[in-house]
Amino acid sequence: MDAPVQDVFSIGTGSAAAGETAIGVLPVAVGMDAREVVIPIAIVNGGRPGPVVLIEGGLHGIEIVTVEICRRLKEELIPADLAGTLVLAPQINPWAFLASSRFTPQDAQDMNRVFPGAAGGSVSHQVARVITRELLDRADIVIDCHSCNPPSIHFTIVGDEGGTEVRRRSVEIAEVFGYPVVLANTAYSGTLSGYCLEQGKPTITPEFVFSRRFDPVSIDTGVAGVRNVLRHLGMLAGGPVAVDVPRPFDEVRTYRSIGATKGGFCFFDVECGGAVTKDEPIATLRDVWGTEMERILAPQDGVIIAFPLQGNQAAGTGDKVAYLAYRSGNEP
C-alpha cells in the first residue's frame, strides 16, 4: 500500500510541502572549531501518495558524479508529476570529499564499512548513525551510488544480505535501472546497502565510471536510470527507456574480486568488458624494469567488468586488480 501524501516532508533544515521541491542541510557533526558539519539535502515531494526513494552518494569522497546526477534530478523533476517523495543526498561524507580521499581522514575509516553506526564510536561511526536515522530508516527504496575508475563498464550491484523477497525486488529494480546487473558473492560487514537490505528495503548500487571527475555518460545514464526506477515504482508516468551503455551480458550474473598475491605495475592483458576463460591471463604485474612479478589468471570463465585499482596503475599484495562477472547458478 502506498504511504499517504506527505503534507510536509522535512529532513534537517529542508522542508517541502506536497507538490514542492526544497533544499537544506542535515547537521551530522561538530568540528574542532565548534562549527556544525552538514551535508546537502534536496527533497522533491510529490502531490500524490507513493514511496520514499533515497538517492545518496559520496560515501567515498572521490566519487563525485552523484552530485551532478542529483542536481539534474532536482532541476528537472516536476513535483506535481511525482507520486511519493524523492530525497537527494549527493555528498554524505564531507570530510572524505574535502580530502579527495576514499576514507574519512579523521579516523582513517571507510564509512561504507561502519553502518548502521554507533553513538560512542569515532566520527565515521557517529555520522553513519545520523545518516541511518535521518535518511536510511525513513526511505522505502535506496539507490546507493558509487563509481569505478576506468577501465570499467557501468554496472549495478545487488548485495546478498536480507531475505529472498527483498533481494528479488532489488534485482528487479536494478534491471529496470538499465545497467548490467551483478550479485555480490560476499557480504562486506557494515555497508550502507547491506544495512538497508537487512531492514527489508530494496537497495541497488550503481557503479558509475570515473572517480574525481564528472563523466557525461555516467551523468546522463544515471539520471535516465533513476527515472526508469521511478516509472517502475509508479512514481512517474510512462515506462522505462533504454539506457545506452555497453552490455557484455544481458542475464544477471554474480561477480567476484580478483586480487594480487605479489605486487608491481599493472598491465592489462584483456579488454574491460571482454570474455575470458579459466586460467586465461587477465593482468601482469611487473617491476620498474619490466621483470614479471606475477601473472594474474582468470579463476573461471566470465567477463571482466572492471579493473578497480585504487590509485596508480599498480597493485600490492591483497589489492584488488579485477572484477569478474560469472554464472554461479544461483542467479534469478
N, C-alpha and C positions, 0 to 999 in steps of 0.2 A: 504494500500500500504506500502511496506517495505521502511524504511528510506534508503537513499543512503549509500554506503560504507563510513565509517568514515576514511579518509586517515590518520588522526591523531586524536585520542581521548585523551583529556587532562583533568585531574582534579588535582588541586593543583600542586605538583611537578611531578606528574606521567603523562607520555605521551606515548601512544602506537600507533605505525603506524599500518596500516591494516596488519593482519596476525601476530601480535606480542603481547606479554604479558609484562606488565611493572608494577613496584611498585613505590609508592611515598607516600607523606603525604599531608593531607589537613589542613592548618592552620585554627583554629577555634576561637582562643582567645589568649590573652597575660596574663601571670601570674604576680603575685606581684613582682617577681624578674626580670621582663621585658623580660623574655624568651617566645617564642611562644609556645602555646599548640597546638598539632597537633593530627590528627587521621590517622591511616594507611589505605592506599588505594591500591588495585590492579585492573588492567584493562586488560581484555582479549579481544582484538579487532579482530574480525573475518575478513576473507578475502572476505566475500560476504555480500550483503545487509541484514538487519534484524533489529529487535527492540533492544532497550537498556533495559537490565534487571538489576535491582539493588538487591543485596543480602546484607542486613545490619543486625547488631545485637549489643548487648551491651548497648542499651539504659539504661538498668538496669545493674549496674556494677557487679552483682553476676552471671549474665547469660553469661557464657563464651564459651559455646560449639560452637558458631558460628565461633570463632577464628579457631578452627581445621577444621570445615567444609569448610571455605573459603580457608584455606591453602591447603587442599586436592584438591579443585576445581582449584586453581591456578596452582598446580603442575601437575594435571592430564589432564586438558583440552588442546587440541592442537588448537591454534588459527586458523590454516588453515582449520580445520574441522568445524569451527563455522561460522554461519551467524548472523550478528549483533554484539552487544557488551555486555559483562558481566562485571559489576562493583561490586567489593567486598569491603565492608566496615565493618569489623567484630567487631570493638570496637569503637562505636561513642560517648561514654560518658567516657572519660579518668579519670575524677575526681571520678566518682562513682566506676570505676574499682579499682583505687588505694586505695579507702576507703573500698573496699569489701562491698559496700552498694547498695541497690536498688536506692537510692536517690543521687542527686548531693549535696555533703556536704556543699558547699559554700552558697547555698540558701535554702537547705532542700526541693528542688523541685523534683518531679517525672518528668523527662524530657519528658516522654510519656504522659504528660498532658498539654504541652505548645506549641504544633505545631499549626501554622507554625512559631512561634517565634515572637519576637518584637525587633526592633532596640534599644529601650531605656529601656528594661527590665533587669532583673537580668541575671546572667551568663547562666542559663539554657535556658532562652528565647532567648538570643543573639546567643548562639551556635545552637539552633534549627533553627534560621533564616538562619545561614550559611549552615546547613545541607539541609534545604529546597531548598535554591537557588542553591547549588552546586551539590546536589545528587538527591533529590526527583524530582525537576522540570525538570531534564534532563533525567529522566527514563520514559520508557513506561509501564513497569510492575515492581512491587515491591514485594519482599519476605522479610517480617518483622519478624525476628527470635526472639523468646523468649523461656523461659523454666519454668517448674514447678518442685519443688522438689517432690520426691516420698512420699506417694503413688500417682501415676498419670499414665495415659496412654498417649501415643503420640496422639495428635490430632491437627487439623488445624482449626483456626477461620476465618470466613469471617464477617467483620463488616456490620452494617446496614446503613452506610452512602452512599451517592451517589445515582445515578439513577438505574433503573431496569436493564439496559443493562450492566453497569459496575459490578453490583453485580452478574449477571448471568455469566459473563465471569470469575469473581473471583472464583465463586463456581466451575466452570468447571476446572480452573487451580488447585484449592485446591484438587479436586477429583483426578486429574492426579498426584499430588504430592505423594499421596498414603496413607496418614493417614486418620482416621475417620474425617469427616467434621462436624463442628457445626457453626451455625449462632449466632451472638450476639443478645441478645434481648433488650439491652440498649446501646446507644452510650455514651461512656465517652467523655467529652469535651477535645479537644486538643491532641488526639492521632495521632501518625505518620500515622498509617493506615487509620484513618478517614480522614485526610487531603488528602491523595493520592486518596482515593475513591471519595471524593468530587470533585477532579480535573479530574475525569474520568479515572484514572489509575487503572487497575485491580491489586488488592493487597490481599495477603494472609498472615496469621500469624501462622506459625507452632509453636506449643508448644512442645519443646523437654523435656526430663526428666533429672533432676538433675540441680541444680544451684551450682556454685562454683567448679564443677568437670567436667572432660571430660568423658562423658558416651559413650562407644564404640557403643552401639546400636543407640544412637542419632546421632553420627557422621556418621556411615555407612548409616543409612536410610536417614539422612539429605542430604548427597551427592547424594544418589540414587534419592531422591525426586526432587532435583534441576535438575538433569539430565533428569528426566521424564518431567519436565516443559519445559526445553529447546527443547526436542524432540517434545513435543506437539506444541510448537510455531514454529516449523520448523527450529530452530537454530542448532539442531544436527540431524543427520540421525537416522532412526530407530523409533521404537515405545516404549511406556512406559513399564517398567518392574515392577513386583510385589514387593512391599515393605513389609518386614516381621515384622509386629508389631501386637499386639493383636487388634482385631476388634470386639468389643462387639455389634456393629451395622454396617450395610452397607449403609443404607439410610442417607441422610443429615438430621440432627436434629438441634434444637435450644438449646442453653444452658443458664443457669441462675446460679447466685451465691446464696448460702445459708449461712447466717451469724449467729453469736452468739448474743443472747439477753443479756445473763449474762456473765459468764466467768469461766475459770478453765482449768485444764489439760484435753487434748482432747483424748478420747479413741474411736476408730473407731468401729462401730457396723456392718459394711458391708465391703466386699472386694471392692477395687477400680476396676472398670470395671464391677461390678455386677449390675443386675437389681434390682430396688426397687419399691414398690407400695406406693401409697399415705398413709401418716401417719405412715409408717414404720420407726423405729428408724435408723438413719444413724450414729450418733455420740453422745457421752455422755460427758459432762463437769463435772469434779469433783474437789473438793478442795484437799489440800495436804494430808488429812487423808482419802480420798476416798468418802466423802459425795457428793452425786449427787447434782449438782447445776443447770443443765439444760440437758434435753434430746432433741436433735435436730431431728425433724421428716422430712421425705420427703414431700414437699408440693404437689407433684403429682407423677404419675408413671414416671419412667425414668431409666437412667443408671448413676451411679456415675463415672465421668471421672477423677476427681482429688480431693484431699484434700489439697488445696493450702495455707497451713499455712505458714506465712511469716518468722517465726523464730523457736522458740521451739515448741514442740508438745503441744500447749496451745493456747487459744483464749480469747479475752476480748470482751466486748460489741461492736458490729458492725464489728468485724473481720470476714473475710471470712473463712468458715470451709470446704465447699464442692462446687464443680461444678456438676450440674445435667443436663444431656442431655435428652431432651424430645421432643415429637412430638407436635408442636404448630398448625399444619395445614397450615402454611404459607411457608413451605419449598418448593423448586422447585421439 
